[in-house]
Amino acid sequence: MSHERENMKSVPTISRYMTMAPHSIGADQSLATARDFMKHHGIRHLPVLAAGKLVGILSDRDIKTALGFQGVNPIITRVEEIALEDAYTVSTTAKLDEVAATMADKRIGSALVVDNQHLVGIFTATDAMKALADLLRTRLQD
């Protein structure tokens, strides 16, 4: 067995680096509410729920784009009208490298982590940078 193989460790799962219990918003809330909520909490990705079930994701960029269209009123327009329904979701056991590679390849800013169809976490580009720093500190030191 080579020295390199002896030092190999398994790839961690996404659950190790995700943000647990992420903030979310109801699909029936206004864009103004979502915008203010995101600003108050300093977040850029907001999972969207309807009757407690994940139905999509809303980003700060989605809000800015929508508000750039003529006739879009942030108080009247509902989150469900703007949110991306086909959000990238993964299980808690998804491997970190696979999730990060998919996010990079598809230029996705976040992955929603679900367990039994319930939102349990979010993994963002910021979380990915924290994971990279952690892995570089702990796994690449001699």
C-alpha positions as CSV (number, residue, x, y, z in Angstrom):
1,M,0.0,0.0,0.0
2,S,1.4,3.4,-1.0
3,H,2.0,6.2,1.5
4,E,-0.5,8.3,-0.4
5,R,-3.3,5.8,0.0
6,E,-2.6,5.3,3.7
7,N,-3.2,9.1,4.3
8,M,-6.4,9.2,2.3
9,K,-9.5,9.9,4.3
10,S,-13.1,9.5,3.1
11,V,-14.9,12.5,1.6
12,P,-17.2,14.0,4.2
13,T,-20.9,14.3,3.7
14,I,-22.6,17.6,3.1
15,S,-24.2,17.5,6.6
16,R,-20.8,18.3,8.1
17,Y,-20.6,21.6,6.4
18,M,-24.2,22.7,5.8
19,T,-25.9,25.5,7.6
20,M,-28.5,23.7,9.8
21,A,-32.1,24.9,10.2
22,P,-31.8,27.6,7.6
23,H,-34.2,30.6,7.5
24,S,-37.1,30.1,5.1
25,I,-40.1,32.0,3.9
26,G,-43.7,31.2,3.0
27,A,-44.6,31.1,-0.7
28,D,-47.4,33.5,-0.1
29,Q,-45.2,36.3,1.4
30,S,-44.4,39.5,-0.5
31,L,-41.1,40.2,-2.3
32,A,-40.8,43.2,0.0
33,T,-41.0,40.9,3.1
34,A,-38.4,38.5,1.6
35,R,-36.1,41.3,0.6
36,D,-36.2,42.8,4.1
37,F,-35.9,39.4,5.8
38,M,-32.8,38.6,3.7
39,K,-31.2,41.9,4.4
40,H,-31.9,41.7,8.2
41,H,-30.4,38.2,8.4
42,G,-27.5,38.8,6.0
43,I,-28.5,35.9,3.7
44,R,-28.6,35.6,-0.1
45,H,-30.6,32.4,-0.5
46,L,-34.0,31.8,1.0
47,P,-35.8,28.4,0.8
48,V,-39.5,28.8,0.0
49,L,-42.1,26.7,1.8
50,A,-45.8,26.1,1.2
51,A,-47.7,24.3,4.0
52,G,-44.3,23.3,5.5
53,K,-43.1,21.7,2.3
54,L,-40.2,22.9,0.2
55,V,-41.4,24.4,-3.1
56,G,-38.4,26.4,-4.2
57,I,-35.7,28.9,-3.5
58,L,-35.4,32.6,-3.8
59,S,-32.1,34.5,-4.1
60,D,-31.3,38.1,-3.6
61,R,-30.5,38.2,-7.3
62,D,-33.9,36.9,-8.2
63,I,-35.5,39.7,-6.2
64,K,-33.3,42.4,-7.8
65,T,-34.1,41.1,-11.3
66,A,-37.8,40.9,-10.6
67,L,-37.9,44.4,-9.2
68,G,-36.2,45.7,-12.4
69,F,-39.2,44.8,-14.5
70,Q,-41.8,47.5,-15.0
71,G,-45.0,46.9,-13.1
72,V,-43.6,44.6,-10.4
73,N,-44.7,45.9,-7.1
74,P,-42.7,44.4,-4.2
75,I,-45.6,44.6,-1.8
76,I,-48.1,42.9,-4.1
77,T,-45.9,40.4,-5.9
78,R,-45.7,37.1,-4.0
79,V,-42.5,35.0,-3.4
80,E,-44.1,32.0,-5.3
81,E,-44.3,34.1,-8.5
82,I,-40.5,34.7,-8.5
83,A,-39.0,31.7,-6.7
84,L,-37.1,29.0,-8.6
85,E,-39.2,25.9,-8.3
86,D,-36.5,23.5,-9.6
87,A,-34.1,24.0,-6.7
88,Y,-31.0,21.9,-6.4
89,T,-31.7,19.5,-3.5
90,V,-29.4,16.8,-1.9
91,S,-29.7,14.4,0.9
92,T,-27.8,14.7,4.2
93,T,-25.6,11.8,3.0
94,A,-24.5,13.5,-0.2
95,K,-20.7,13.7,-0.6
96,L,-19.2,17.1,-0.3
97,D,-17.1,16.8,-3.4
98,E,-20.1,15.8,-5.6
99,V,-22.3,18.6,-4.3
100,A,-19.5,21.2,-4.8
101,A,-18.7,19.9,-8.3
102,T,-22.4,20.1,-9.3
103,M,-22.7,23.6,-7.9
104,A,-19.6,24.7,-9.8
105,D,-20.5,23.0,-13.1
106,K,-24.1,24.4,-13.1
107,R,-23.2,27.7,-11.5
108,I,-25.6,27.2,-8.6
109,G,-25.2,29.3,-5.5
110,S,-26.7,26.9,-3.0
111,A,-27.9,23.3,-2.4
112,L,-30.9,22.7,-0.3
113,V,-30.4,19.7,2.1
114,V,-33.5,17.6,2.7
115,D,-34.2,14.6,4.8
116,N,-37.5,12.7,4.4
117,Q,-38.8,15.6,2.2
118,H,-38.1,18.1,4.9
119,L,-35.6,21.0,4.7
120,V,-32.9,20.4,7.2
121,G,-30.1,22.6,5.9
122,I,-28.6,24.7,3.1
123,F,-25.1,24.5,1.6
124,T,-24.0,27.8,0.0
125,A,-20.9,29.0,-1.7
126,T,-19.8,30.5,1.7
127,D,-20.2,27.1,3.3
128,A,-18.1,25.7,0.5
129,M,-15.3,28.1,1.2
130,K,-15.4,27.2,4.9
131,A,-15.2,23.6,4.0
132,L,-12.3,24.2,1.7
133,A,-10.4,26.1,4.4
134,D,-11.2,23.4,6.9
135,L,-10.0,20.6,4.6
136,L,-6.9,22.4,3.7
137,R,-6.0,23.0,7.3
138,T,-6.7,19.5,8.5
139,R,-6.1,17.1,5.6
140,L,-3.2,18.6,3.8
141,Q,-0.9,19.2,6.7
142,D,2.0,16.8,7.2
